[in-house]
Structures are given as C-alpha cells and as structure tokens.
Amino acid sequence: MAAATAAGALLVSACAPGATSEADKSSKPVSTDIGAKPVTLNLLVTSGTDVPFFTALGKLFHAEHANVTVKVTSQDYGALTTNIAHILSGSDVPDLVRVPQFGNLINNRLLANLDPYAKAYGWAGWPQSQFASTRVAADGRKRGTGSLYGAGPGFGLTGVYYDKALAQRIGMSRSPATVAEFEELLAKAKSAGLQPIMINGKDGGTVYPLQNLQMAYAGNAQGVQDWNFAKPGANIDTPATVKAATTLHRWAQAGYLPTDVNAIDQTKAPAEFMKGKAVFFPSGNWQAPGLDKAGPGKFGFFLFPPGEAGGPSWAMTAADTLGIPTKSPHADVAAAFLDFVQTDPQARQDTVTLGGLVPAGPADATVPTAPAGSAVAATVAAFQILLKSDGLVGFMADATASINVNTLVPQTQLLLSGKTSPKAFAAKVQDDYERDLGR
C-alpha cells in the first residue's frame, strides 16, 4: 500500500491565521456535547458518489455515537443548486446540506456561521488554507475572507483519467507535457478509430477542460481565481477565454468529443469510460474509487497540461462542503459530525478510498493509504504536486450561485453545438457574472 498523504499535512506550508470572525452577535451558544437522546441527523447531498460515501461516514458516526442515526438524502447537482435557498428557508430543513455555492445563502442568513464551532473544536489551530474557499464576507459575495460557513471531509481535484491499454495503443508513453501534445494524442486516438474523450456535457463536465484551457493559455490562474472570489475588476472576457472556447469548439467539430456530448450526464460518462469507450476522461478525483473498483490498475490520471513545456499546471479544487442551515434542528450534532469526518482515522481513510478525496483536518492527523498504481493514489500524488507549485484554483462554476446552471452549462452546450461563437461565449459569461453580483 502506498501512502496517500493527508491534506492537513500537505497544507501546513500554506497555513495562515484564521480570519476575523463576523459572527452574528445574536448567535445561539454552541456546545460540543451532543447528549444521549435519540437524534436523526438529516444530511442532504448531491446524487452520485456523495450518497454511498456519506452513508458510510454516517454509519461510522453512529458506531461512535449510538444515539445518532444519520439519514442521507440527495438531489442532483443542478437541482440542489437551484433549490437550496428554498429548501433552507422552508419548514423541513436538513441538519447538514451539501453547499454547491454560497451566493445569497449568507446575506439571507440561511447558513449558520461556523466560527463558534471552529473555536470550540479547535479548527482554528489547523492549516487555514483548507478553509479559504468556505470563508465568505458578510455581503455573501467576496470569498476567501470573512467568517466560516462550510467544512467537509476532503477536497475535490480535477485532471484527466486515461485508459492505460488504449493510451498504449496510441503510443502514449508518458503524460502530455503541453496542450499541443495532448491534442496530438487526441488526433492519434481519432485516427485509430477510438473515441478520444468521454465527458458529460449535459451537466457541466465540459466546463472543466474549458477552465483548464483558459489557464493554460493565460499562463497563470490568478485571473480566474480573482474572478472566482469576486475581486473588484475581475474579468473573464479575455483573449485566453476566447482561445479556450475556440479550442473546445474545435475538439467538438473534430469528433474528439462524443457527438451526443450535450446529452451525456455525470452518470453515463464514467460508465462509458469504464467500458473502454474512450481513451481520456476529464473529471475529478471523486471518480477514482469507482474506476479502481471497475478495473483495478486499469486507469491512470494526469494533471491537465500547461500551454508551454515546463510551465506550471493548475487544477480546480474545492472542499466537499457541508453547511449547517440556520434552521437546523440539531446544529450541535451536525457540527460534531463535521469534526468527526475530519479527525476520525477510519473516516479519513474512507474519505480517500470511498470518496476519492484528499482528506481535510489537522496537520498531525493520521495518514490514509491507497494501493500503489491505483487511480486514487494517482490523484493524491497529483494533489501533492499542486501544493508544491501553488497550483490549486477554485471552480469557475462556483463563482456565483447561478453562474454554472444558468450560464456556463447552457453556454458551453451552445458553443459545442456551434450555436454561439467563442467571442460571444466569453462576453455572455462575463455579462451574466456582473448581473449575478449586482454590479
């Protein structure tokens, strides 16, 4: 078994003091004592790998706290993004919810400020970079600063999976060093009668290579990161974005993407890839456990290549964020669950082997393991590389509460089908972003 280094230990070099609390002065006192009365902790997550993963974590928590039963329900990503404000303001509110984006959830006071729990459980003593994406200013717009509104068991990471046997057939002996080399491999796959890329265009998978291409062509990720965190003047309508959109459109026209890409969802894409229906599959580390189960040792993973040889690579990463609704009936128990999944040794191991995520938590936490040669081990190794190069970037899809569902997904679908131009695409994304922020 090869060691999969814990995110807490990896993030220690980026440790920074916690941000100043902006906690609501009317907040109720918090407690780390969950009591002995029977409690059903209702957890709402996204469909797919989240369900078995959090179900397993819930069983571990129940084994530790016999009076608490964790009930997991789910909605697909798009539905939860659209419905979350309505759910959290309703009468039947979950105790914990997977938070796709924060948006107006903060200024509408639908999510609890977690600063008091961070103090009670000692999270302020952990590497603080792991909480950067879940800190939000009081206006609900600026991220990376302010109070803490989310935490979770680990971190997602994007890159490119490949079928080792098919990659060998097209002469791939190492990971591509540049975007141009990757495109050469795509052309070889097409010439060999293979589907070069499998990806889900129906629910946003195509946004991943789009963002990676944008950063590769820009030669840096700062512009995207500023845009993600709503910094003043941030603009995604740039030559790099237009070039990225042009490349993605060209891939569709060349047959590098499936002809029905806009009808393929996040369930079908990995299933088809596991069957050997494509050489490459751009996605995230949450897919790794399923790939390893379907074909142990069959699939590899590499970071999306840079624009220039020897240049840095970047990958989108974000916490598998859970928030405690303000109206949660069992907020103290929910906070205990959040602490448990980040600190319990078996929960951390399950975060790697079941969730495919790099675990969060304290710097001195136990280090989970993953089989050498597995897709899981490859994604964790990639995370280490990115930490050393400071190559972790947020998802464009999380920049505002509605940018993914209302803009990025439909506009990328229009781009791939030739119904909008790369220039119009970039301008529309920026215009909708400004609208969402009320600028």
C-alpha positions as CSV (number, residue, x, y, z in Angstrom):
1,M,0.0,0.0,0.0
2,A,1.4,3.4,-0.9
3,A,0.8,6.3,1.5
4,A,-1.7,8.9,0.4
5,T,-0.6,12.0,2.3
6,A,-3.2,13.8,4.2
7,A,-4.3,17.2,3.1
8,G,-3.8,18.6,6.6
9,A,-0.1,17.7,6.5
10,L,0.2,18.9,2.9
11,L,-1.5,22.2,3.5
12,V,0.7,23.1,6.5
13,S,3.1,25.1,4.4
14,A,0.2,27.3,3.4
15,C,-1.1,27.8,6.9
16,A,-2.3,31.3,7.7
17,P,-4.0,32.8,10.8
18,G,-7.8,32.5,10.8
19,A,-9.8,35.4,9.5
20,T,-11.5,37.7,11.9
21,S,-14.9,36.5,12.9
22,E,-18.0,38.2,11.5
23,A,-20.3,36.1,13.6
24,D,-23.8,37.3,14.2
25,K,-24.0,38.6,17.7
26,S,-27.4,37.0,18.2
27,S,-26.0,33.5,17.5
28,K,-27.1,30.9,20.0
29,P,-24.4,29.4,22.3
30,V,-22.8,26.3,20.9
31,S,-21.9,23.0,22.6
32,T,-19.7,20.0,21.7
33,D,-21.9,17.9,23.9
34,I,-24.4,16.1,21.7
35,G,-26.2,14.4,24.6
36,A,-27.8,11.0,24.9
37,K,-31.3,11.5,23.4
38,P,-32.0,9.7,20.1
39,V,-31.4,12.0,17.2
40,T,-31.9,11.6,13.5
41,L,-29.3,13.8,11.7
42,N,-30.7,14.6,8.2
43,L,-28.0,15.1,5.6
44,L,-28.8,16.4,2.1
45,V,-26.1,15.8,-0.5
46,T,-25.7,15.6,-4.3
47,S,-26.6,12.5,-6.2
48,G,-24.0,10.0,-7.3
49,T,-20.8,9.2,-5.3
50,D,-21.9,11.5,-2.4
51,V,-24.6,9.1,-1.3
52,P,-22.7,5.9,-0.6
53,F,-19.8,8.0,0.7
54,F,-21.7,10.0,3.3
55,T,-23.8,6.9,4.1
56,A,-20.6,5.2,5.1
57,L,-19.4,8.2,7.2
58,G,-22.9,8.2,8.8
59,K,-22.5,4.6,9.9
60,L,-19.1,5.3,11.4
61,F,-20.5,8.3,13.3
62,H,-23.4,6.1,14.6
63,A,-20.9,3.5,15.8
64,E,-19.2,6.2,17.8
65,H,-22.5,7.9,19.0
66,A,-25.1,5.2,19.2
67,N,-27.9,7.7,19.8
68,V,-27.4,9.4,16.5
69,T,-28.7,8.0,13.2
70,V,-27.5,9.7,10.0
71,K,-30.1,9.8,7.3
72,V,-28.7,10.7,3.8
73,T,-31.0,12.0,1.0
74,S,-29.9,13.6,-2.3
75,Q,-30.7,15.8,-5.2
76,D,-28.7,16.1,-8.4
77,Y,-26.2,19.0,-8.5
78,G,-28.3,21.2,-10.8
79,A,-31.5,20.8,-8.8
80,L,-29.7,21.4,-5.5
81,T,-28.0,24.5,-6.8
82,T,-31.4,25.8,-8.0
83,N,-33.5,24.7,-4.9
84,I,-31.1,25.2,-2.0
85,A,-32.4,28.6,-0.9
86,H,-36.0,27.4,-1.0
87,I,-35.1,24.3,1.0
88,L,-33.2,26.1,3.7
89,S,-36.0,28.7,4.1
90,G,-38.7,26.1,4.3
91,S,-40.3,24.2,7.2
92,D,-38.5,20.8,6.6
93,V,-34.8,21.8,6.8
94,P,-32.0,19.3,6.9
95,D,-29.3,19.4,9.6
96,L,-26.5,19.4,7.1
97,V,-26.5,20.3,3.4
98,R,-24.0,19.9,0.6
99,V,-23.4,23.6,-0.5
100,P,-22.7,23.9,-4.2
101,Q,-22.3,27.7,-4.0
102,F,-22.8,30.2,-1.2
103,G,-24.4,33.2,-3.1
104,N,-27.3,34.7,-1.2
105,L,-27.3,32.0,1.5
106,I,-25.0,34.2,3.6
107,N,-26.6,37.6,3.4
108,N,-30.1,36.0,3.7
109,R,-28.8,34.2,6.9
110,L,-29.8,30.7,5.6
111,L,-26.5,29.1,6.7
112,A,-25.1,29.2,10.2
113,N,-21.8,30.9,10.9
114,L,-19.4,28.2,12.0
115,D,-16.8,30.4,13.7
116,P,-18.1,29.4,17.2
117,Y,-17.8,25.7,16.3
118,A,-14.3,26.3,14.8
119,K,-13.3,27.8,18.2
120,A,-15.0,25.1,20.2
121,Y,-13.4,22.2,18.3
122,G,-10.0,23.8,17.7
123,W,-10.3,24.1,13.9
124,A,-8.6,27.5,14.2
125,G,-5.4,25.5,15.0
126,W,-5.5,23.6,11.7
127,P,-3.9,24.8,8.5
128,Q,-6.2,27.6,7.5
129,S,-5.8,27.4,3.7
130,Q,-8.2,24.4,3.7
131,F,-10.9,26.8,4.8
132,A,-10.2,29.6,2.3
133,S,-12.9,28.7,-0.1
134,T,-15.6,28.4,2.6
135,R,-14.9,31.8,4.2
136,V,-17.4,34.4,3.0
137,A,-17.6,38.1,3.7
138,A,-20.8,39.5,5.3
139,D,-22.1,40.6,1.9
140,G,-22.2,37.0,0.7
141,R,-20.1,37.8,-2.4
142,K,-16.4,38.0,-1.6
143,R,-14.9,34.6,-0.8
144,G,-11.6,33.7,0.8
145,T,-12.1,36.1,3.7
146,G,-14.7,36.6,6.5
147,S,-16.4,34.0,8.6
148,L,-16.5,30.3,8.1
149,Y,-19.7,28.8,6.6
150,G,-18.7,25.4,5.5
151,A,-16.4,22.4,6.1
152,G,-16.2,18.9,4.9
153,P,-14.3,15.6,4.8
154,G,-12.0,16.4,2.0
155,F,-11.1,18.1,-1.3
156,G,-12.0,17.5,-4.9
157,L,-9.4,17.7,-7.6
158,T,-9.7,17.7,-11.4
159,G,-7.5,16.3,-14.1
160,V,-7.6,13.7,-16.9
161,Y,-8.1,10.0,-16.5
162,Y,-6.9,7.7,-19.2
163,D,-7.4,4.0,-20.1
164,K,-3.9,2.6,-19.8
165,A,-4.4,-0.1,-22.5
166,L,-6.0,2.4,-25.0
167,A,-3.3,5.0,-24.3
168,Q,-0.7,2.4,-25.0
169,R,-2.3,1.7,-28.4
170,I,-1.9,5.3,-29.5
171,G,1.7,5.5,-28.3
172,M,1.3,7.4,-25.1
173,S,4.3,6.6,-23.0
174,R,4.1,9.5,-20.6
175,S,1.7,12.2,-19.7
176,P,1.4,15.0,-22.3
177,A,3.7,17.9,-21.4
178,T,1.7,20.6,-23.2
179,V,-1.8,21.2,-24.5
180,A,-0.4,20.7,-28.0
181,E,0.9,17.3,-27.1
182,F,-2.4,16.4,-25.6
183,E,-4.1,17.5,-28.9
184,E,-1.7,15.2,-30.8
185,L,-2.8,12.3,-28.7
186,L,-6.4,13.2,-29.4
187,A,-5.8,13.2,-33.1
188,K,-4.0,9.8,-32.9
189,A,-6.9,8.3,-31.0
190,K,-9.3,9.6,-33.6
191,S,-7.2,8.2,-36.4
192,A,-7.0,4.8,-34.6
193,G,-10.8,4.6,-34.6
194,L,-11.1,5.3,-30.9
195,Q,-13.2,7.9,-29.1
196,P,-10.6,10.4,-27.8
197,I,-12.6,12.0,-24.9
198,M,-15.6,10.9,-22.9
199,I,-17.2,13.7,-21.0
200,N,-20.6,14.9,-19.6
201,G,-21.8,18.0,-21.4
202,K,-25.3,17.8,-20.0
203,D,-24.4,18.8,-16.5
204,G,-21.2,20.7,-16.7
205,G,-18.3,18.3,-17.2
206,T,-17.1,20.2,-20.3
207,V,-16.6,23.3,-18.2
208,Y,-13.5,21.6,-16.6
209,P,-11.4,21.4,-19.8
210,L,-12.6,24.9,-20.7
211,Q,-11.2,26.3,-17.5
212,N,-8.0,24.3,-17.8
213,L,-7.5,25.6,-21.3
214,Q,-8.2,29.1,-20.2
215,M,-5.5,28.9,-17.5
216,A,-3.0,27.2,-19.8
217,Y,-3.4,29.8,-22.5
218,A,-3.3,32.7,-20.0
219,G,-0.1,31.3,-18.4
220,N,-1.5,31.9,-15.0
221,A,-4.5,31.2,-12.8
222,Q,-4.7,34.5,-11.0
223,G,-7.3,36.0,-13.3
224,V,-9.7,33.1,-12.8
225,Q,-9.1,33.0,-9.1
226,D,-9.8,36.7,-8.8
227,W,-13.0,36.1,-10.8
228,N,-14.0,33.2,-8.6
229,F,-13.5,35.3,-5.5
230,A,-15.4,38.3,-6.9
231,K,-12.4,40.7,-6.6
232,P,-13.1,44.2,-8.0
233,G,-12.5,44.5,-11.7
234,A,-12.2,40.7,-12.3
235,N,-13.0,39.9,-15.9
236,I,-13.2,36.5,-17.7
237,D,-13.9,38.1,-21.1
238,T,-10.2,37.8,-22.2
239,P,-8.2,36.5,-25.2
240,A,-7.3,33.4,-23.1
241,T,-11.0,32.6,-22.6
242,V,-11.8,33.1,-26.2
243,K,-8.9,30.9,-27.3
244,A,-10.0,28.2,-24.8
245,A,-13.6,28.3,-26.1
246,T,-12.2,28.1,-29.7
247,T,-10.2,25.0,-28.8
248,L,-13.1,23.3,-27.1
249,H,-15.3,24.0,-30.1
250,R,-12.7,22.7,-32.4
251,W,-12.5,19.5,-30.4
252,A,-16.2,19.0,-30.8
253,Q,-16.0,19.7,-34.5
254,A,-13.1,17.2,-34.9
255,G,-15.0,14.4,-33.2
256,Y,-12.7,14.4,-30.2
257,L,-15.9,14.8,-28.0
258,P,-18.8,12.4,-28.4
259,T,-21.4,13.5,-31.0
260,D,-24.1,13.4,-28.3
261,V,-21.9,15.2,-25.7
262,N,-24.6,17.5,-24.6
263,A,-26.9,14.6,-23.7
264,I,-24.3,12.7,-21.6
265,D,-24.6,13.2,-17.8
266,Q,-22.3,12.6,-14.9
267,T,-23.6,9.0,-14.5
268,K,-23.3,7.9,-18.1
269,A,-19.8,9.5,-18.8
270,P,-17.8,7.4,-16.2
271,A,-19.9,4.3,-17.0
272,E,-19.0,4.6,-20.7
273,F,-15.3,5.3,-19.9
274,M,-15.1,2.2,-17.6
275,K,-16.4,0.1,-20.6
276,G,-13.4,1.2,-22.7
277,K,-15.4,3.5,-24.8
278,A,-12.8,6.4,-24.8
279,V,-9.1,7.0,-24.2
280,F,-9.5,10.0,-21.9
281,F,-12.0,11.2,-19.3
282,P,-11.5,14.7,-17.9
283,S,-13.1,14.7,-14.4
284,G,-12.4,14.8,-10.7
285,N,-10.9,12.6,-8.0
286,W,-14.3,11.6,-6.8
287,Q,-14.4,9.3,-9.8
288,A,-11.3,7.4,-8.8
289,P,-12.8,4.9,-6.3
290,G,-15.4,3.8,-8.9
291,L,-12.7,3.4,-11.6
292,D,-10.5,1.4,-9.3
293,K,-13.4,-0.9,-8.4
294,A,-14.4,-1.3,-12.1
295,G,-10.9,-2.1,-13.2
296,P,-8.1,-2.3,-10.6
297,G,-4.9,-0.9,-12.2
298,K,-6.7,-0.2,-15.5
299,F,-6.9,3.6,-15.3
300,G,-4.3,6.3,-14.8
301,F,-4.6,10.1,-14.1
302,F,-2.6,13.2,-15.0
303,L,-2.9,16.9,-14.4
304,F,-4.2,18.9,-17.4
305,P,-1.0,20.0,-19.2
306,P,0.2,23.6,-19.4
307,G,0.4,25.7,-22.5
308,E,4.2,25.7,-22.6
309,A,6.6,22.9,-21.9
310,G,7.9,23.2,-18.4
311,G,5.2,25.5,-17.3
312,P,3.1,25.1,-14.2
313,S,-0.1,23.0,-14.1
314,W,-3.2,24.0,-12.4
315,A,-6.2,22.1,-11.2
316,M,-9.6,23.1,-9.9
317,T,-10.1,22.1,-6.3
318,A,-12.8,22.7,-3.7
319,A,-13.8,21.4,-0.3
320,D,-16.6,18.8,-0.3
321,T,-18.5,21.5,1.5
322,L,-21.2,20.8,4.0
323,G,-23.0,23.7,5.7
324,I,-25.3,23.8,8.8
325,P,-28.6,25.5,7.9
326,T,-29.6,28.3,10.3
327,K,-32.8,26.4,11.0
328,S,-31.1,23.1,11.6
329,P,-32.9,21.2,14.4
330,H,-29.7,19.6,15.6
331,A,-26.9,22.1,14.9
332,D,-24.6,20.9,17.7
333,V,-24.8,17.3,16.5
334,A,-24.2,18.5,12.9
335,A,-21.0,20.3,14.0
336,A,-19.9,17.2,15.9
337,F,-20.3,15.2,12.6
338,L,-18.2,17.8,10.7
339,D,-15.5,17.5,13.3
340,F,-15.7,13.7,13.3
341,V,-15.3,13.2,9.5
342,Q,-12.1,15.4,9.5
343,T,-10.4,13.7,12.5
344,D,-11.5,10.1,12.9
345,P,-8.9,7.8,11.4
346,Q,-11.4,5.5,9.7
347,A,-13.5,8.4,8.4
348,R,-10.3,9.9,6.9
349,Q,-9.5,6.5,5.3
350,D,-13.0,6.3,3.8
351,T,-12.6,9.9,2.5
352,V,-9.7,8.5,0.3
353,T,-11.0,5.0,-0.6
354,L,-14.7,5.7,-0.9
355,G,-14.9,9.4,-1.6
356,G,-11.7,9.6,-3.7
357,L,-11.0,12.9,-1.9
358,V,-7.8,14.2,-0.2
359,P,-8.8,14.4,3.4
360,A,-9.1,17.7,5.3
361,G,-8.3,18.1,9.0
362,P,-5.4,18.9,11.3
363,A,-1.8,18.7,10.2
364,D,-0.9,15.9,12.5
365,A,-3.9,13.7,11.6
366,T,-3.4,10.0,10.6
367,V,-2.3,9.5,7.0
368,P,-4.7,7.3,4.9
369,T,-3.3,4.8,2.3
370,A,-4.2,3.8,-1.2
371,P,-3.0,0.9,-3.4
372,A,0.1,1.6,-5.5
373,G,-0.9,2.1,-9.1
374,S,-4.5,2.9,-8.4
375,A,-6.3,5.9,-9.7
376,V,-6.9,7.1,-6.2
377,A,-3.1,7.0,-5.4
378,A,-2.5,8.9,-8.7
379,T,-5.0,11.7,-7.8
380,V,-3.5,12.1,-4.3
381,A,0.0,12.3,-5.8
382,A,-1.2,15.0,-8.2
383,F,-2.5,16.9,-5.2
384,Q,1.0,16.9,-3.7
385,I,2.5,18.3,-6.9
386,L,0.0,21.1,-7.0
387,L,0.5,22.1,-3.4
388,K,4.2,22.4,-4.0
389,S,3.6,24.6,-7.1
390,D,0.7,26.6,-5.6
391,G,-1.5,25.3,-8.4
392,L,-4.8,24.9,-6.7
393,V,-7.6,27.0,-8.1
394,G,-11.3,27.3,-7.4
395,F,-14.0,26.2,-9.9
396,M,-15.5,28.9,-12.2
397,A,-18.7,27.0,-11.7
398,D,-18.7,28.2,-8.0
399,A,-18.1,31.9,-8.8
400,T,-21.7,32.9,-8.2
401,A,-24.8,30.9,-7.0
402,S,-26.3,30.7,-10.5
403,I,-23.4,31.0,-12.9
404,N,-23.0,27.3,-13.5
405,V,-26.6,26.3,-14.1
406,N,-27.8,29.5,-15.8
407,T,-24.7,30.4,-17.8
408,L,-21.7,28.1,-18.0
409,V,-23.5,24.8,-18.8
410,P,-26.0,26.2,-21.4
411,Q,-23.5,28.5,-23.0
412,T,-20.9,25.7,-23.3
413,Q,-23.6,23.5,-24.8
414,L,-24.4,26.2,-27.4
415,L,-20.6,26.6,-28.0
416,L,-20.1,22.8,-28.7
417,S,-23.2,22.7,-31.0
418,G,-22.0,25.8,-33.0
419,K,-24.8,28.0,-31.9
420,T,-22.7,30.6,-30.3
421,S,-19.2,31.9,-31.1
422,P,-16.2,31.8,-28.8
423,K,-16.2,35.6,-28.5
424,A,-19.9,35.7,-27.8
425,F,-19.4,32.9,-25.2
426,A,-16.8,34.9,-23.3
427,A,-18.8,38.1,-23.3
428,K,-22.0,36.3,-22.2
429,V,-20.3,34.6,-19.2
430,Q,-18.9,38.0,-18.1
431,D,-22.2,39.8,-18.5
432,D,-24.1,37.2,-16.5
433,Y,-21.4,37.2,-13.8
434,E,-21.8,41.0,-13.4
435,R,-25.6,40.6,-13.3
436,D,-25.3,37.9,-10.6
437,L,-23.1,40.2,-8.5
438,G,-25.4,43.1,-9.0
439,R,-22.7,45.3,-10.5
